[in-house]
Amino acid sequence: MGMYGLTDEIAREEAERMLDSYSKTLSDLGYKPEPYPDLEGKVGGNIFAAGKFEALNHAYWMCGETKNFLRQGREAKALRWLGFIQGLLFLGGVFSIAELKGHNRGRI
């Protein structure tokens, strides 16, 4: 059994479908799949600075990396990354918590 109580193959397909959807959404919004430029830096740096563009570019990049983890059989890492991606999508104003919850239940 894999995530959501599904077989690993079905769970992988579901996760890949979510990642493909997130990639398309971010592409349609004008983001590019690029890793965050400074691994030591914090998004925005202070309360007055936004870092939305770089953070969502990073989320887009993470979608591709996470699909690679799934293909390599690294499901635990893929699920951690998927959760992080969803957090960035929420904080970036792309999806609400209710929408993301629906995605986790197969409504995407």
N, C-alpha and C positions, 0 to 999 in steps of 0.2 A: 504494500500500500504506500502511496505517496501523499503529497499534500492534499488537503481537503478530503481525505479518505478515499481518494481515487487511485486507480492504478498509476504507476509511475509514467507510463506512456501517455495516458489521458491527461495527467497533471502537467506534464511537459508541454503537450499541445496547447493546453489552456493558458499556461504561462507565456508561451511563445505568441499566442494570439493577443494577449494583453500587451506584450512588449511591442508587437507590430502596430497595434492600435495607438499606443503612446508615441511611437516613433512617427507615425503618420500625422497625429495631432500636432506634435511639436514642429514637424516639417511644415505643415500647413500654416502654422503661426509664425513662421520665418526663422525658426531656430536651426542651428547647425550642430551636428554631432561632434563636439569638441570637449576634451577633458578640461576640468577647471584649471586655470593657468598656474595656480600657486597652491600646492598641496598643504603648505603650512599656513596659508592665508585664510582668513574668515570671510564669508560672504558679506560684502558691504563694509566690513572693517569697523563700523560704528553705527549707532542707532539712526543716524541721519542718511547714511549711504545705502543704496539698494544694490543688490547684486543679482537681481532676477535674471537678466539676460545670460550671464555666465553660468548661473546655477541651472537654468533650464537647458542651456547648451550641454552642460555636463550630464543632466538627466537623459538627454537624447543619446549622448555617447554611451552612457551606462546601459541603455536598452540593448545596443549591439553587443557589448561585452557580456551582458547577462545571458543573451541567447547563446553565446559561445560556451558559457559555463553549463547551460542546460545540455548542450550537445556533447560536452565532455563528461556528463554524468555527475556534475558538481551541484546537485540540487539544493543542498543546504546553503551554499554560498549564493546561488542564484536567487533563492527566496529572500535572503538578507538584502541583497541588492534591489530586488523588486520592491521590498518595503521602503527602502531608502528613496527609490525613484518615485514611489507614490507620495512620500512625504514632500519631496521637492515639487511635485505636481500640485499638491494641496497648497503649500506655501507660496508657490508661484501664481496661484489663482487660476490654474487650468481646470481643476476639478474640485468639487466639494467633497467633504468626507462621505456624505451619502452616496455620491456617484462612485467614489472609490470602493466603498463597501459593496455596492452593486457589482462592480467589476470583479471583486473577490468571490462573488456568488455566481459568476458566469454571465452577468448582464453587461456585456460590452459590445 
